[in-house]
């Protein structure tokens, strides 16, 4: 994943870690952490894609602050995966998107010019994977950068 020029010159290596709160996502986070420890100049962005926005009642409870509402829900869902980075003092940046997970991950990686994507092989929605194909398969096929899929 890391080429010789990046390693030798200390150029920033950007990792997009796609998480959904699943056990496979937790394993992907651990792999990203290990990779971050090996690379001198690394930036990790955690992307969580929610397929549906909050309900009206949820928004009303949070005074229609969608960003805070989604951030609170995602932080709670991803807490085990995010905690490992803080324990190791590895800074991360959390981003949240709404939409089709595979499409959002690929678009975010391309727009942000990420060097690699790390994600779990299975997410929380097993039925959807059987019916429509897995998110990881679509990301592997459509991404323009290397993708590490963790089992």
C-alpha positions in Angstrom: 0.0 0.0 0.0 2.8 2.4 0.9 5.2 3.1 -2.0 8.9 3.7 -1.5 8.7 7.4 -2.2 6.0 7.9 0.5 8.0 5.9 3.0 11.4 7.6 2.3 10.2 11.2 2.1 7.6 11.1 4.9 4.8 12.2 2.6 1.3 12.1 4.3 -0.4 8.7 3.8 -4.2 9.1 3.9 -6.2 6.2 5.1 -10.0 6.1 4.9 -11.4 3.7 7.5 -15.0 2.8 6.7 -16.8 1.6 9.9 -20.4 0.5 10.6 -20.3 -0.8 14.1 -19.9 -4.4 13.2 -17.4 -6.9 14.5 -15.6 -7.0 11.1 -15.4 -3.2 11.3 -13.7 -3.5 14.7 -11.2 -5.8 13.2 -10.6 -3.3 10.3 -10.0 -0.6 12.9 -7.4 -2.8 14.6 -5.6 -3.3 11.2 -5.7 0.4 10.5 -4.2 1.1 14.0 -1.4 -1.4 13.3 -0.7 0.2 9.9 -0.7 3.7 11.5 1.9 2.6 14.0 4.2 1.6 11.1 3.8 4.7 9.0 5.5 7.9 10.2 3.2 10.5 8.6 -0.4 9.0 8.5 -3.8 10.5 8.6 -6.8 8.4 9.4 -10.3 9.5 8.6 -13.2 7.3 9.9 -16.2 7.3 7.7 -19.5 6.0 8.9 -22.3 5.9 6.3 -25.9 5.8 7.6 -28.5 4.8 5.0 -31.3 6.9 6.4 -31.4 10.2 8.1 -32.9 10.8 11.5 -36.7 10.7 12.1 -38.7 13.8 12.6 -39.2 13.1 16.3 -35.4 12.5 16.7 -34.7 15.8 15.0 -37.3 17.7 17.1 -35.7 16.3 20.3 -32.3 17.7 19.1 -33.8 21.0 17.9 -33.3 20.0 14.3 -29.6 19.9 14.6 -29.0 16.9 12.3 -25.2 17.1 12.6 -25.2 16.7 16.4 -27.9 14.0 16.3 -26.0 11.9 13.7 -22.7 12.5 15.5 -24.1 11.3 18.8 -25.6 8.2 17.3 -22.4 7.3 15.3 -20.1 7.9 18.2 -22.1 5.6 20.4 -22.2 2.9 17.6 -18.5 3.1 16.9 -17.2 3.6 20.4 -15.3 0.2 20.7 -13.6 0.9 17.4 -12.8 4.5 18.1 -11.5 3.9 21.6 -8.5 1.9 20.4 -7.1 4.9 18.6 -7.4 7.2 21.7 -5.7 4.6 23.9 -2.8 4.5 21.5 -2.8 8.3 21.0 -3.4 8.0 17.3 -5.5 11.0 16.1 -8.5 10.3 13.9 -11.1 12.4 12.1 -14.7 11.2 12.1 -16.9 11.9 9.1 -20.6 10.9 8.6 -22.4 10.5 5.3 -26.0 9.6 4.5 -26.7 7.4 1.5 -25.7 4.1 -0.1 -22.6 2.9 1.8 -20.6 1.6 -1.1 -21.3 4.7 -3.2 -20.5 7.1 -0.4 -17.3 5.3 0.6 -16.0 5.3 -3.0 -16.9 8.9 -3.6 -15.5 10.1 -0.3 -12.2 8.3 -1.0 -11.9 9.7 -4.5 -12.8 13.3 -3.5 -10.5 13.3 -0.6 -7.7 11.7 -2.6 -7.1 8.9 0.0 -4.2 6.5 -0.5 -6.2 3.5 0.7 -9.5 2.3 2.1 -9.7 -0.2 5.0 -13.0 -1.8 5.8 -14.6 -5.0 7.2 -15.7 -7.8 5.0 -19.2 -8.0 6.5 -21.4 -5.3 7.8 -24.5 -5.2 10.0 -26.9 -5.8 7.2 -26.5 -9.5 6.2 -29.8 -9.7 4.4 -29.0 -6.7 2.2 -25.7 -8.3 1.3 -27.4 -11.5 0.1 -29.9 -9.6 -1.9 -27.8 -6.8 -3.4 -24.2 -7.8 -3.0 -21.8 -6.7 -0.3 -20.6 -3.2 0.3 -17.0 -4.4 0.4 -17.3 -6.1 -3.0 -18.7 -2.9 -4.6 -16.0 -0.8 -3.0 -13.3 -3.2 -4.2 -14.7 -3.0 -7.7 -15.3 0.8 -7.9 -12.5 2.4 -5.8 -9.6 4.0 -7.5 -7.2 3.3 -4.6 -6.1 0.1 -2.9 -8.7 -1.5 -0.6 -8.0 -3.7 2.4 -10.9 -5.8 3.3 -10.6 -7.4 6.8 -12.3 -10.6 7.8 
